[in-house]
Amino acid sequence: MTSLVHDSLVLAGRTFGHWRAQPVPFLVTLLFPVLVVLMMGGLFGGAIAGSAGDYVPFVVPGVLALTMLFGLETTMIAITTDAARGVTDRFRSLPLHSGSVLVGRCLADLAASVAALAAMTVAGFALGWRWNGGIGEVLAAYGLLLLLRFGLLWVGVWAGLKAPGPEAVAAVQIMVWPVGFLSTVFLDPATMPSWLGAVAEWNPLSATADAVRELFGNPGVTGGSWPADHGQTLSVIWPILMVAVFAPLSAAAYRRLNR
């Protein structure tokens, strides 16, 4: 375990070094969610909810959850690029813990997610968003957001290891938007057709969005269904399931990797 932690931190530092050397892509990934919340809250809030002031408390926690999905393709591209260039083979020839390459990448991206949440929080405050919960509830909300990110990262790691090359990852950027919109991030599912609203309610993003709205003390979705009434429970179950399924799959794919 000591070797795993040490080697993972070293490899996470390698990723930080890449971001320092090439800060523009990192800053774009960091600030893009800010642009989304400014557009949705500032430009479209009045059209969606009657006034931006009524929509901002609903949409900001939702976009905080969506932020945990953004940038997943960056993780996938980094993994597939390292494999395609032979970097992964060199890592496997070194006296490193076998899991440190994957865990190190997840740690680095999780740290970047903390920065993204900070930038999003500042943007939300600029739009007039405030939380009404206590400090414990606020910290729990941010903890659930990072838990979702950790689960999604293992999905991205597995997909990156299985992708035939960096070019194939471009499809993920397209899929982010259907997954994001088919949720409760931007709208209450009560406004959707019943079958579509049911699909949106079971989206893992919806569970976390609903949970953090409740913890922040912000307006939430119309209750009545099981997923809508148990958002906090699902916001823990979904990421744990992702890690339980995709972490072992990622480890197996890494061991079988032969490019």
N, C-alpha and C positions, 0 to 999 in steps of 0.2 A: 504493500500500500504506500509506503514511503517513497519507493521508486516511482510508482505511478503518479503521485502528487508532484514530485520534483520534476520528472520528465514532462508532465503535462504543462506545468508552469513555464518551463523552458520553451516548449513549442508554442505556447500561447504568446510568449514574448516575441517569437519569430513573426507571428501575425501582426503584433503591434508594430514591429519594425517595418513591415510592408506598408502599413497604414501611414507611418511617419514619412516614408520615402515617397508614397503616392497618396497624398491626403485628399485630392479632389474626389475620387470615387467614394471614399469613406464619407466625406462631407455631404455628397449628394444623397447617399443612403441615409445619412443622419437627418437631413433636413427635408427630404421628400414628404414624410408624414406630416410635417409642419405645414407644408403647402396644401396637403389634402384637407387638414382640419380648417385652415384659413378659408379655403374655397367652399367647403361644405357648410361651415358655420357662418362665415361672413357673407358669402355670395348667395348661397342657396337656402340658408336657414329660414328666411322670410317666406320663400315660396313653399317650403316643406311644412313648416309649423306655424305660419302666420307672422312670426317675428323671429329675428335672429336670437333675441334674448331668451325666448322660450326653447329654442332648439339647441343652443350651445350646451346647456347642462346635460342634455341627452346625448349629443353626438361626441363630445370630447372624451368621455370614458369609452365609448365605442371605438373611436379612432386609436385610443391608447391600446386597446386589444388588437386592432388591426395592425398597429405598428409592430407587434410581435410576429406577424406574418411577413411583413416587408423585409427585404434583404436576405430572405432564405436562399434565393438563387445565388447570392454572393458566396455563401457557404458551399453550395454545390459546385459552382465554377472553380473555387479554390481547390476543392478536393479532386475534381476531375482533371484540372490542369496539372496538379502535382503528380497525379498518376500518369498522365500522358507524357510528361517530361522526364519521367524516371525518378523524380524526387522521392516518391513513396518507396521505391525499391531501395534507394540509398538509406532512407530512414530504417527500413527493415533490416539492413545490414549492420546497423549501429547497435550498441548495447543499450537500447531503449526498451522500456516496458511496452509490450505489444499494444496496450490500449491507449498509450499516451498521445499518439498522433491524433486520434479521433477526439479524445477528451480535451486535449489542448486546444483544438479548433473550437469546440463547443464553449470552453471557458472564455476564449477571446471574443467570440460572438456574443456571449452572454454579457460580457463587460461593455461591448458596444451597445447592447440593448439598454443598459442602464443609462448611458449617455443619451440615447434616443428618447427614452422616457423623460429624462430631465428637460430636453429641448421641447418635447411635446407639452410638458406641464407648463413651461414658460409661455408657450404659444396659447395654451388654453386660458391661462390667467390674463393674457393680453386681450383675449376675446371676451373676458368677463366671467369665465368659469371659476367656480369655487367649490371646494368640498365642504360638507356639513358634518361629516363624521369626526370621531375622536382620533387622536394620533395613532392609537392601536389599530383602529379600523382602516385608516389610510395606509399604514405600513402593510397590513394584511392584503389590501387591494393591490399594492405594488408587488407584493410577494406572489400573488396569484398571477399577475401579468408575466413575471419572470418565470414562473413555473410553466405557463403555457409556452413561452419562448423555448425553454429547455426541452420540452416535449417535441415541439416543432423542429428544433435543431436536429434531433435524432432522425426524424423523418427526412430532413434535408441531407444529412450525412449518408444515410442509406441510399437515397435517390442519386446522390453524387457518385457513390461507389458503383452503382449499377448503370449509370449513364454511359453511353458509348464514347462520349467526348464532350468538351466544353460547349460545342455548338448546340447539342441536344438540350442543354439546360435552358435555352431561350424560351422553350415552351412553358416553363414554370412561371416566367414573368407574365405570360398571358393568363394563366390559370389563377393568379393571385386575385384578380378582379372579380371573376365569378364567385370564388369562395368568399371574398370579402362582402360583396353585395348580397349574396344569398345567406344572410345572417341578420341579426338584430343590431348590427353596428350602426347603420344609418336610419333604419326604420323599425317601427313596431310591427311584428308579424301579423297583428290584427288587421292591418291595412292591406295585406296580401291575400290572394286566393287561398282558401283553407289548406289545400294540399301543399302549396308552396310555403305557406307560413309554418306548417309542420316540419318541412325539411329545414327551414331556416332556424327553427328553435333547437334542433338537434345538432346544429353546427357547433363544433368546439369553440369557435370564436364567440358565438352567441352566449354560451355558458359563462365564459370569462367576462364578456361585456356586461351581462346581466348582474353577475356577482359584484363586479367593481362599482357599478352604479349603486347597488344597494349599500355597499360599504362606504362609498363616498357620500351617501345621502342624497344622491341625485335622482331625478325622475327616471323610472324604469319602464319596461314594457307592460302591457296588459296581462295580468295573471290569468290563471284558470287551467292551464295545461301543466303536466308534470314537469317538463324541462323548464318552463317559465317560473314555476314555484320552487324549484330546487337548483337554481343556478349556481349557488356556492358549492353544493355537493358535486355537480357535474364539472365545475371548473377545476376541481381537484382530480376527479376520476379520469377525465379525458387525457391530461398530460401524463398521468401515471401509466395509463394504458399505452400511450405512444412510446414512452421510454421502455416499458416492459416488452413491447413487441419489436420496436425498431432498433434499440441498442444491441440486443443479441443478433439481430439480422445484420446490422452494420458490422459487428465484430466478425461474423462469419464471412461476409462479403469482403472484408479487408484481408482476412486470412487467405481467401481464394483469389485475391486480386492478382492478375497476371497479364500485364499489358506489354 
